[in-house]
Amino acid sequence: QSLAGLLQSRSSEMFHVDIHPAARVGKGIMMDHATGVVMGESTVVGDNVSMLHHVTLGGSGKSGVDRHPKIGSGVLIGAGAVVLGNVRVGNCSKIGAGSVVIKEVPPRHVAVGVPARNIPLNKNTPVPVNSMDSRFDFDI
C-alpha cells in the first residue's frame, strides 16, 4: 500500500492527476490531455472509456459507504465534466463538457447541463467512444 500511495502522490504532483489507488479502471481507457483528472476511492470505470481533461469522478461526501461513480463501457466524458456520488453512467453514453451529473445516466444517453439532464441518443449514432465525436446527436 505504501508504494501505491507513493506512486499516486508523485503522479498527482507531476501530472495534476489524482487517481486513488483503490479506483478500478477497465482496459482501453484513454485520457486525452489527462491534466486535472480526479477519480475517487470507490470509482469504477468500464472498458474503452475516453475522457478529456479536468474530469472529476468524485464522492458524495458520505464516508464509509460506496460513494463514487460507476462508469459503464464505451462512455465518452467531455472536458470539465463532473460526476458526483454513487451514480451509474450506462454503457455507450456521453457526458457533455462542463456537465454536472448527480443522477443515473441510462445506456445510450447524453447527459448535459448543470445539473445534467438525460437525452436519448439517436438510434443511428455510433458508439460515442468509437467516434470521439463530442457533438450532441439526439432527437428532440
C-alpha positions, 0 to 999 in steps of 0.5 A: 500500500505504501508504494501505491500511495507513493506512486499516486502522490508523485503522479498527482504532483507531476501530472495534476492527476489524482487517481486513488489507488483503490479506483478500478479502471477497465482496459482501453481507457484513454485520457486525452490531455489527462491534466486535472483528472480526479477519480475517487476511492470507490470509482469504477470505470468500464472498458474503452472509456475516453475522457478529456481533461479536468474530469472529476469522478468524485464522492458524495461526501458520505464516508464509509459507504460506496460513494463514487461513480460507476462508469459503464463501457464505451462512455465518452466524458467531455472536458470539465465534466463532473460526476458526483456520488454513487451514480451509474453512467450506462454503457455507450453514453456521453457526458457533455463538457462542463456537465454536472451529473448527480443522477443515473445516466441510462445506456445510450444517453447524453447527459448535459447541463448543470445539473445534467439532464438525460437525452436519448441518443439517436438510434443511428449514432455510433458508439460515442467512444468509437467516434470521439465525436463530442457533438450532441446527436439526439432527437428532440 
